[in-house]
Amino acid sequence: MTQDALAQVLGVHPMTISKWERGWLPPDPENAAIYNLLTPWPGTRVASLGSEIRHLLATRGVLAARAYLLVSITADMGQGGSCDDS
């Protein structure tokens, strides 16, 4: 997923995502939880949701895209993915 698409889903500016990735700015707790679920899993289904998210953003809006993203994360966690917060 691109920084632009993720920024749209999270309701922040794309430069904010860049600042999070560089460690220049901490995300708020809610966005941090979503961001942390997405970033440690390259190669999983969640990491490849870009086109589906872009389509939802264009046709149904941010809330639909965010809901789809959260459902996808939950599905990946149920299929052997993990979220290590330690």
N, C-alpha and C positions, 0 to 999 in steps of 0.2 A: 504494500500500500504506500502511496506517495505521501510526502509531508502535507501537500495541499489537501488531499482527500481526508487524511487523519485530522488535520486542523479543522476542516469543515464539520466533521462528525463530532469533534470535541468542542466546537464552538470557540476556537481560538484562532489567532492569526498564524499563518504558516511559519513566520519567523519565530514564533513562540515555540513551536515544535523543534526548530533548529537550536534554539537556546536551551531547551531541555536536554537535547542530545549532546550538547557541548558542556553541559553542567553549569551554564551561566545563570539559569533561572530554574527554581524548583516548581513543578506543577502543583496545583491545588490537590488535596487528597483524593477527590473523586476522579479527576483526570489522571492522576498518578497511578491509581489502581488499574484503570483501563489501559493506559500506556504501558505499564509494567507487564500486563498480561500479554500484550501484543509483541513487544520487542524481544523477549527471550526465545521465541519460537520460529526462527527462520526455517523455511522449508515446509512448514505445516500449512494446513488449509487456511488457518486464520491469516497467515502471512501472505496468502495469495488472493485475498478478497477484494483487491483493488477495483477490478472491473465491475463486480457486483455492487460495491459501495458507490462507485461513480454513477451507475445506472439508477440506484435508489435515490441518490442525492438529486439527480436531474429530474426524476419522475415523481418522487414522493416526498422528498425533503429530508432534513437533518434528523428528525426524530425517528423516521422509518429506518434510515441508514444506521443510526446508533443502536436501535433495537435489534436489527439484523446482526450487527457486529457483536453485540452482547450475547445473543442466542448462539452465534457461531463459536464464540469463545467458550461458552458453557458446554457446547457439544464436543469441542476438542478436549476439554478437561475430562469429560466423561469417557473419552476414548483413549485414555492413557496419557494425555497431556498432564502437565503439572504446573503448579504455581508455587514456587519456593520463595516465601517471604522472609526467610531467615537470613 
